[in-house]
Amino acid sequence: MRDHSYAGLTINVVNGQVIFLGPHDASFSLDGRLPSNIDCKTLQGKIVSEQGASHLDSIDFPSCSNGLVLNIHISSGHQKDLQLDIISSTINYVPEDRWDDGCLGLASARSCTFQSEQCVQPSATRIFQTIPVTRDCWEKESGYFCNAKNLSTETCAPLRNLGCEQINSICQERTDGGCSRYLRNYRCPIKQCKDTGIICNGQSYCLDGDCVKHQKQPDADFQKAVSTLSGSLDAAKQFDQHYIFAGKAHSCRNFMLGAAYCCADDGWLVNTHLLNCNKDEKELGHAKENGLAHYIGRYEEGCVGDVCLKKIKSYCTYPTKLVRIIQEQGAEKQLHHDVGDAKDPVCSGLTVDELQKIDFSKIDFKEFYDDIAKNQSIEDQTKLNQRIQEKMKHFIDEGKSHED
Protein backbone atom coordinates (compact mmCIF):
# COMPACT_ATOMS: atom_id res chain seq x y z
CA MET A 1 0.00 0.00 0.00
CA ARG A 2 1.33 3.44 -0.91
CA ASP A 3 0.67 7.22 -1.21
CA HIS A 4 -1.10 7.83 2.10
CA SER A 5 -0.33 8.17 5.84
CA TYR A 6 -3.02 5.63 6.76
CA ALA A 7 -4.98 3.01 4.87
CA GLY A 8 -7.38 0.09 5.41
CA LEU A 9 -7.97 -2.96 3.23
CA THR A 10 -10.47 -5.85 3.25
CA ILE A 11 -10.05 -8.36 0.43
CA ASN A 12 -11.24 -11.90 -0.35
CA VAL A 13 -8.02 -13.91 -0.71
CA VAL A 14 -9.68 -16.65 -2.80
CA ASN A 15 -11.13 -14.59 -5.68
CA GLY A 16 -9.29 -11.29 -5.05
CA GLN A 17 -12.53 -9.28 -4.63
CA VAL A 18 -11.93 -5.99 -2.81
CA ILE A 19 -14.55 -5.48 -0.15
CA PHE A 20 -13.10 -2.26 1.30
CA LEU A 21 -10.20 0.06 0.41
CA GLY A 22 -9.68 3.48 1.95
CA PRO A 23 -9.00 6.31 1.69
CA HIS A 24 -10.07 6.83 -1.90
CA ASP A 25 -6.61 7.42 -3.32
CA ALA A 26 -4.99 4.40 -1.64
CA SER A 27 -3.65 1.60 -3.81
CA PHE A 28 -2.51 -1.98 -3.30
CA SER A 29 -1.39 -5.13 -5.11
CA LEU A 30 -1.99 -8.76 -4.11
CA ASP A 31 0.23 -11.60 -5.33
CA GLY A 32 -1.12 -15.12 -4.89
CA ARG A 33 -4.53 -16.61 -4.08
CA LEU A 34 -5.90 -19.34 -1.85
CA PRO A 35 -7.53 -22.33 -3.61
CA SER A 36 -11.32 -22.36 -3.56
CA ASN A 37 -11.48 -25.84 -1.99
CA ILE A 38 -9.26 -25.00 0.99
CA ASP A 39 -10.38 -26.27 4.43
CA CYS A 40 -11.01 -23.04 6.32
CA LYS A 41 -11.36 -24.84 9.72
CA THR A 42 -7.60 -25.39 10.02
CA LEU A 43 -6.25 -22.11 8.54
CA GLN A 44 -3.31 -20.50 10.29
CA GLY A 45 -1.56 -17.26 9.19
CA LYS A 46 1.70 -15.59 10.03
CA ILE A 47 3.81 -12.64 8.82
CA VAL A 48 7.00 -13.85 7.10
CA SER A 49 8.48 -10.39 6.47
CA GLU A 50 7.44 -6.72 6.38
CA GLN A 51 9.14 -3.70 4.80
CA GLY A 52 8.39 0.03 4.75
CA ALA A 53 8.17 2.76 7.38
CA SER A 54 4.43 2.50 7.90
CA HIS A 55 3.17 1.01 11.17
CA LEU A 56 1.03 -2.12 10.98
CA ASP A 57 -1.89 -1.32 13.29
CA SER A 58 -3.81 -4.58 12.89
CA ILE A 59 -4.18 -7.66 10.72
CA ASP A 60 -6.94 -10.31 10.61
CA PHE A 61 -6.07 -13.48 8.75
CA PRO A 62 -8.64 -15.40 6.65
CA SER A 63 -10.90 -17.82 8.54
CA CYS A 64 -14.23 -19.58 8.31
CA SER A 65 -15.87 -16.97 10.51
CA ASN A 66 -14.88 -13.91 8.41
CA GLY A 67 -15.54 -15.43 4.97
CA LEU A 68 -11.88 -15.95 3.99
CA VAL A 69 -11.04 -12.25 3.88
CA LEU A 70 -7.83 -10.46 4.86
CA ASN A 71 -8.19 -7.26 6.96
CA ILE A 72 -5.21 -4.87 7.22
CA HIS A 73 -4.83 -1.37 8.68
CA ILE A 74 -1.59 0.73 8.53
CA SER A 75 -0.67 4.25 9.63
CA SER A 76 2.21 6.71 10.05
CA GLY A 77 3.68 6.21 6.62
CA HIS A 78 3.15 5.94 2.90
CA GLN A 79 4.21 2.39 2.08
CA LYS A 80 4.07 -1.10 3.54
CA ASP A 81 5.07 -4.43 1.91
CA LEU A 82 3.96 -7.63 3.68
CA GLN A 83 4.76 -11.26 2.93
CA LEU A 84 2.25 -13.65 4.52
CA ASP A 85 2.09 -17.43 4.91
CA ILE A 86 -1.41 -18.92 5.22
CA ILE A 87 -1.39 -22.65 5.93
CA SER A 88 -4.23 -25.16 5.94
CA SER A 89 -3.64 -28.49 7.74
CA THR A 90 -5.50 -31.67 6.87
CA ILE A 91 -6.50 -34.02 9.73
CA ASN A 92 -7.77 -37.48 8.89
CA TYR A 93 -9.92 -39.12 11.57
CA VAL A 94 -10.35 -42.88 11.61
CA PRO A 95 -13.22 -43.72 13.97
CA GLU A 96 -12.79 -46.89 16.01
CA ASP A 97 -15.49 -48.43 18.16
CA ARG A 98 -16.46 -51.73 19.73
CA TRP A 99 -19.69 -53.33 20.88
CA ASP A 100 -20.44 -53.28 24.59
CA ASP A 101 -21.94 -56.75 24.58
CA GLY A 102 -24.10 -57.28 27.66
CA CYS A 103 -24.93 -60.85 26.55
CA LEU A 104 -21.42 -62.32 26.79
CA GLY A 105 -22.35 -64.36 29.86
CA LEU A 106 -25.37 -65.91 28.14
CA ALA A 107 -23.52 -66.49 24.87
CA SER A 108 -20.79 -68.49 26.63
CA ALA A 109 -23.17 -70.46 28.87
CA ARG A 110 -23.58 -74.04 27.69
CA SER A 111 -27.07 -74.16 29.16
CA CYS A 112 -28.23 -71.20 27.01
CA THR A 113 -29.16 -71.35 23.32
CA PHE A 114 -29.20 -68.35 20.97
CA GLN A 115 -32.71 -67.68 19.60
CA SER A 116 -32.85 -64.37 17.72
CA GLU A 117 -31.25 -60.96 17.21
CA GLN A 118 -32.74 -57.68 16.05
CA CYS A 119 -31.57 -54.09 15.67
CA VAL A 120 -33.45 -51.75 18.02
CA GLN A 121 -31.58 -48.55 17.03
CA PRO A 122 -31.17 -48.67 13.24
CA SER A 123 -28.96 -46.78 10.78
CA ALA A 124 -28.14 -43.19 11.71
CA THR A 125 -25.31 -40.67 11.64
CA ARG A 126 -24.19 -39.33 15.01
CA ILE A 127 -21.66 -36.68 15.94
CA PHE A 128 -18.71 -37.46 18.22
CA GLN A 129 -16.37 -34.52 18.93
CA THR A 130 -17.55 -32.78 15.73
CA ILE A 131 -16.92 -35.98 13.70
CA PRO A 132 -19.93 -37.60 11.98
CA VAL A 133 -20.05 -41.40 12.34
CA THR A 134 -22.54 -43.56 10.43
CA ARG A 135 -23.43 -47.09 11.46
CA ASP A 136 -26.01 -49.53 10.09
CA CYS A 137 -27.06 -50.37 13.64
CA TRP A 138 -26.28 -48.71 16.97
CA GLU A 139 -27.90 -51.18 19.36
CA LYS A 140 -28.94 -54.83 19.02
CA GLU A 141 -31.19 -56.97 21.16
CA SER A 142 -30.45 -60.71 21.40
CA GLY A 143 -32.68 -63.46 22.76
CA TYR A 144 -31.44 -66.62 24.51
CA PHE A 145 -33.23 -69.63 25.93
CA CYS A 146 -31.61 -70.92 29.13
CA ASN A 147 -32.62 -74.24 30.64
CA ALA A 148 -30.16 -74.60 33.50
CA LYS A 149 -32.73 -75.88 36.01
CA ASN A 150 -34.05 -78.67 33.79
CA LEU A 151 -30.54 -79.58 32.70
CA SER A 152 -29.48 -80.00 36.33
CA THR A 153 -32.50 -82.17 37.08
CA GLU A 154 -31.93 -84.43 34.06
CA THR A 155 -28.28 -85.11 34.80
CA CYS A 156 -28.46 -85.47 38.58
CA ALA A 157 -31.79 -87.31 39.04
CA PRO A 158 -30.34 -90.77 38.23
CA LEU A 159 -27.73 -90.36 40.97
CA ARG A 160 -30.36 -89.38 43.54
CA ASN A 161 -32.50 -92.33 42.50
CA LEU A 162 -29.58 -94.63 43.31
CA GLY A 163 -29.47 -93.26 46.84
CA CYS A 164 -26.45 -91.01 46.22
CA GLU A 165 -25.89 -88.09 48.59
CA GLN A 166 -24.91 -84.63 47.35
CA ILE A 167 -21.67 -83.45 48.98
CA ASN A 168 -21.09 -80.04 47.37
CA SER A 169 -22.28 -77.57 44.74
CA ILE A 170 -20.06 -75.22 42.70
CA CYS A 171 -21.34 -72.38 40.49
CA GLN A 172 -19.96 -72.74 36.95
CA GLU A 173 -21.65 -69.79 35.21
CA ARG A 174 -23.03 -66.53 36.56
CA THR A 175 -25.28 -63.78 35.20
CA ASP A 176 -26.65 -60.57 36.76
CA GLY A 177 -29.55 -62.58 38.12
CA GLY A 178 -27.30 -65.09 39.94
CA CYS A 179 -25.89 -68.52 39.12
CA SER A 180 -27.16 -70.05 35.87
CA ARG A 181 -25.32 -73.40 36.02
CA TYR A 182 -24.11 -75.53 38.94
CA LEU A 183 -21.71 -78.45 39.16
CA ARG A 184 -22.94 -80.82 41.90
CA ASN A 185 -20.94 -83.75 43.24
CA TYR A 186 -22.55 -86.86 44.75
CA ARG A 187 -21.29 -89.67 46.97
CA CYS A 188 -22.82 -93.05 46.06
CA PRO A 189 -22.91 -96.33 48.05
CA ILE A 190 -20.99 -99.25 46.59
CA LYS A 191 -21.94 -101.92 49.15
CA GLN A 192 -25.18 -103.83 48.45
CA CYS A 193 -27.27 -106.01 50.68
CA LYS A 194 -26.98 -109.78 50.18
CA ASP A 195 -29.23 -112.63 51.25
CA THR A 196 -27.29 -114.15 54.15
CA GLY A 197 -30.12 -114.49 56.68
CA ILE A 198 -32.46 -117.19 57.94
CA ILE A 199 -36.11 -117.09 58.90
CA CYS A 200 -37.24 -118.78 62.08
CA ASN A 201 -40.86 -118.63 63.31
CA GLY A 202 -41.51 -115.66 60.99
CA GLN A 203 -38.51 -113.65 62.30
CA SER A 204 -35.48 -112.75 60.17
CA TYR A 205 -32.00 -113.32 61.63
CA CYS A 206 -28.75 -112.03 60.13
CA LEU A 207 -25.82 -114.43 60.02
CA ASP A 208 -22.99 -111.97 59.30
CA GLY A 209 -24.53 -108.70 60.57
CA ASP A 210 -24.82 -107.20 57.05
CA CYS A 211 -28.00 -108.55 55.54
CA VAL A 212 -30.25 -105.56 56.16
CA LYS A 213 -30.18 -102.84 53.55
CA HIS A 214 -30.03 -99.41 55.17
CA GLN A 215 -31.37 -96.61 53.03
CA LYS A 216 -30.89 -92.97 53.93
CA GLN A 217 -34.20 -91.19 54.35
CA PRO A 218 -33.86 -87.50 53.38
CA ASP A 219 -35.10 -85.06 56.02
CA ALA A 220 -37.26 -82.47 54.26
CA ASP A 221 -37.08 -80.11 57.26
CA PHE A 222 -33.33 -80.23 57.74
CA GLN A 223 -32.60 -77.55 55.09
CA LYS A 224 -35.00 -75.06 56.67
CA ALA A 225 -33.85 -75.86 60.20
CA VAL A 226 -30.14 -75.38 59.52
CA SER A 227 -30.76 -72.23 57.44
CA THR A 228 -32.92 -70.65 60.14
CA LEU A 229 -30.37 -71.52 62.84
CA SER A 230 -27.54 -69.96 60.80
CA GLY A 231 -29.66 -66.88 60.20
CA SER A 232 -30.23 -66.50 63.93
CA LEU A 233 -26.49 -66.75 64.59
CA ASP A 234 -25.73 -64.06 61.99
CA ALA A 235 -28.41 -61.80 63.48
CA ALA A 236 -27.17 -62.29 67.03
CA LYS A 237 -23.74 -60.94 66.05
CA GLN A 238 -25.29 -57.60 65.05
CA PHE A 239 -27.57 -56.86 68.01
CA ASP A 240 -25.21 -54.19 69.31
CA GLN A 241 -26.27 -52.17 66.25
CA HIS A 242 -29.62 -50.58 65.43
CA TYR A 243 -30.08 -52.60 62.23
CA ILE A 244 -29.49 -56.27 61.42
CA PHE A 245 -28.25 -57.70 58.11
CA ALA A 246 -27.18 -54.31 56.69
CA GLY A 247 -25.41 -54.30 53.32
CA LYS A 248 -23.05 -52.01 51.44
CA ALA A 249 -23.67 -50.21 48.13
CA HIS A 250 -21.24 -50.92 45.28
CA SER A 251 -21.10 -49.97 41.61
CA CYS A 252 -19.03 -50.94 38.58
CA ARG A 253 -18.39 -49.46 35.14
CA ASN A 254 -18.41 -50.82 31.60
CA PHE A 255 -16.82 -48.62 28.93
CA MET A 256 -17.87 -48.42 25.29
CA LEU A 257 -14.29 -47.61 24.25
CA GLY A 258 -11.27 -49.37 25.69
CA ALA A 259 -10.76 -52.80 27.22
CA ALA A 260 -12.10 -52.29 30.74
CA TYR A 261 -15.11 -54.45 31.61
CA CYS A 262 -15.26 -53.82 35.35
CA CYS A 263 -18.64 -55.51 35.87
CA ALA A 264 -17.32 -59.02 35.16
CA ASP A 265 -18.92 -61.74 37.29
CA ASP A 266 -15.72 -63.79 37.57
CA GLY A 267 -12.06 -63.98 36.51
CA TRP A 268 -10.84 -61.30 38.94
CA LEU A 269 -7.73 -63.28 39.84
CA VAL A 270 -6.65 -64.12 36.27
CA ASN A 271 -8.10 -61.61 33.79
CA THR A 272 -5.57 -58.83 33.03
CA HIS A 273 -8.33 -56.58 31.61
CA LEU A 274 -9.58 -56.09 35.18
CA LEU A 275 -6.34 -54.56 36.46
CA ASN A 276 -7.51 -51.02 35.62
CA CYS A 277 -10.70 -51.36 37.67
CA ASN A 278 -10.82 -49.46 40.95
CA LYS A 279 -10.76 -50.90 44.47
CA ASP A 280 -14.55 -50.73 44.90
CA GLU A 281 -15.11 -52.61 41.62
CA LYS A 282 -12.62 -55.32 42.58
CA GLU A 283 -14.29 -55.72 45.97
CA LEU A 284 -17.66 -56.03 44.23
CA GLY A 285 -16.23 -58.60 41.79
CA HIS A 286 -15.08 -60.86 44.64
CA ALA A 287 -18.48 -60.47 46.34
CA LYS A 288 -20.24 -61.56 43.13
CA GLU A 289 -17.97 -64.60 42.81
CA ASN A 290 -18.89 -65.61 46.37
CA GLY A 291 -22.64 -65.08 45.90
CA LEU A 292 -22.84 -62.02 48.20
CA ALA A 293 -24.08 -59.40 45.67
CA HIS A 294 -27.68 -58.41 44.89
CA TYR A 295 -28.19 -56.59 41.56
CA ILE A 296 -30.16 -53.29 41.79
CA GLY A 297 -30.03 -51.80 38.26
CA ARG A 298 -27.96 -49.77 35.82
CA TYR A 299 -27.71 -46.27 34.41
CA GLU A 300 -25.57 -44.52 31.78
CA GLU A 301 -23.16 -41.57 31.68
CA GLY A 302 -21.21 -39.67 29.04
CA CYS A 303 -24.10 -39.78 26.61
CA VAL A 304 -24.04 -38.00 23.24
CA GLY A 305 -27.47 -38.35 21.66
CA ASP A 306 -28.49 -42.00 22.02
CA VAL A 307 -24.94 -43.29 22.53
CA CYS A 308 -23.42 -43.52 26.02
CA LEU A 309 -19.72 -44.12 26.60
CA LYS A 310 -20.13 -45.56 30.10
CA LYS A 311 -22.71 -47.91 31.66
CA ILE A 312 -22.82 -48.23 35.44
CA LYS A 313 -24.35 -51.17 37.35
CA SER A 314 -25.29 -50.96 41.03
CA TYR A 315 -25.40 -53.71 43.65
CA CYS A 316 -25.89 -54.27 47.38
CA THR A 317 -23.34 -56.64 48.91
CA TYR A 318 -23.87 -58.49 52.19
CA PRO A 319 -21.50 -60.16 54.69
CA THR A 320 -22.76 -63.71 54.02
CA LYS A 321 -24.74 -65.53 51.33
CA LEU A 322 -27.45 -66.31 53.89
CA VAL A 323 -27.93 -62.61 54.68
CA ARG A 324 -28.27 -61.90 50.94
CA ILE A 325 -30.98 -64.57 50.61
CA ILE A 326 -32.94 -63.22 53.60
CA GLN A 327 -32.70 -59.66 52.24
CA GLU A 328 -33.87 -60.72 48.74
CA GLN A 329 -36.68 -63.10 49.68
CA GLY A 330 -37.64 -61.74 53.10
CA ALA A 331 -37.03 -57.99 53.27
CA GLU A 332 -37.62 -57.16 49.60
CA LYS A 333 -40.34 -59.65 48.58
CA GLN A 334 -42.25 -60.08 51.86
CA LEU A 335 -41.76 -56.72 53.61
CA HIS A 336 -41.42 -54.76 50.34
CA HIS A 337 -38.29 -52.94 51.49
CA ASP A 338 -37.26 -50.07 49.23
CA VAL A 339 -33.89 -50.86 47.59
CA GLY A 340 -33.69 -47.46 45.85
CA ASP A 341 -32.55 -47.25 42.26
CA ALA A 342 -29.35 -47.69 40.27
CA LYS A 343 -28.05 -44.18 41.02
CA ASP A 344 -28.95 -44.33 44.73
CA PRO A 345 -29.18 -47.94 46.00
CA VAL A 346 -30.51 -48.51 49.52
CA CYS A 347 -28.79 -51.38 51.34
CA SER A 348 -30.21 -50.83 54.83
CA GLY A 349 -30.66 -53.60 57.40
CA LEU A 350 -33.68 -54.84 59.35
CA THR A 351 -35.02 -53.90 62.77
CA VAL A 352 -35.87 -56.58 65.32
CA ASP A 353 -39.60 -56.09 64.69
CA GLU A 354 -39.13 -56.42 60.93
CA LEU A 355 -37.10 -59.61 61.36
CA GLN A 356 -39.95 -61.19 63.37
CA LYS A 357 -42.42 -60.41 60.56
CA ILE A 358 -40.51 -62.48 57.99
CA ASP A 359 -42.01 -65.90 57.28
CA PHE A 360 -38.87 -68.05 57.01
CA SER A 361 -40.92 -71.03 55.80
CA LYS A 362 -41.48 -69.16 52.51
CA ILE A 363 -37.75 -68.56 51.88
CA ASP A 364 -35.87 -70.93 49.55
CA PHE A 365 -32.54 -71.63 51.28
CA LYS A 366 -31.40 -74.21 48.71
CA GLU A 367 -28.43 -72.15 47.49
CA PHE A 368 -27.18 -71.77 51.07
CA TYR A 369 -27.97 -75.37 51.94
CA ASP A 370 -25.89 -76.62 49.01
CA ASP A 371 -22.84 -74.85 50.45
CA ILE A 372 -23.11 -76.49 53.89
CA ALA A 373 -24.29 -79.95 52.79
CA LYS A 374 -20.76 -81.31 52.45
CA ASN A 375 -19.69 -83.64 55.28
CA GLN A 376 -22.37 -82.52 57.75
CA SER A 377 -23.56 -84.79 60.57
CA ILE A 378 -27.32 -84.48 60.96
CA GLU A 379 -28.55 -83.85 64.49
CA ASP A 380 -31.80 -85.28 65.79
CA GLN A 381 -34.64 -83.20 64.28
CA THR A 382 -36.43 -82.62 67.60
CA LYS A 383 -33.30 -81.37 69.32
CA LEU A 384 -32.39 -79.18 66.34
CA ASN A 385 -35.81 -77.50 66.29
CA GLN A 386 -35.60 -76.93 70.04
CA ARG A 387 -32.19 -75.26 69.68
CA ILE A 388 -33.51 -73.00 66.91
CA GLN A 389 -36.51 -71.87 68.95
CA GLU A 390 -34.34 -71.13 71.99
CA LYS A 391 -31.78 -69.23 69.94
CA MET A 392 -34.39 -67.12 68.10
CA LYS A 393 -36.14 -66.23 71.37
CA HIS A 394 -32.82 -65.31 72.98
CA PHE A 395 -31.59 -62.85 70.30
CA ILE A 396 -35.07 -61.29 69.84
CA ASP A 397 -35.34 -60.64 73.60
CA GLU A 398 -31.79 -59.30 73.63
CA GLY A 399 -32.53 -57.04 70.66
CA LYS A 400 -35.58 -55.55 72.38
CA SER A 401 -33.51 -54.78 75.50
CA HIS A 402 -30.99 -52.92 73.31
CA GLU A 403 -33.80 -50.84 71.77
CA ASP A 404 -35.13 -49.97 75.26
Buried (B, 14 or more C-beta within 10 A) or exposed (E): BBEBEBBBBBBBBBEEEEEEBEEEEBEEEEEEEBEEEBEBEEBEBEEEEBEBEBEBEEBBBBBEEBEBBBBBBBBEBBBBEBEBEBEBEEEEEEEEEEEBEBBBBBEEBEBBEEEEEEEEEEEBEBEBEEEEBEBEBBEEEBEBEBEBEEBBEEEBEEBBEEBBBBBBBEBBBBBBEBBBBBEBBBEEEEEEEEEEBEEEEEEEEEEEEBBEEEEEEEEEEBBBBBBBBBBBEBBBEBBEEEEBBBBBBBBBBBBBEEEBBBBBBBEBEEEEEBEEBEEBBBBBBBBBBBBBBBBBBBBBEEEEEEBBBBBBBBBBBBBBBBBBBBBBBBBBEBBEBEBBEBEEBEBBBBBBEBBEEBEBEEBEBEBBBBBBBEEEEEBEEEEBBEBBEEBBEEBBEEBEEEEE
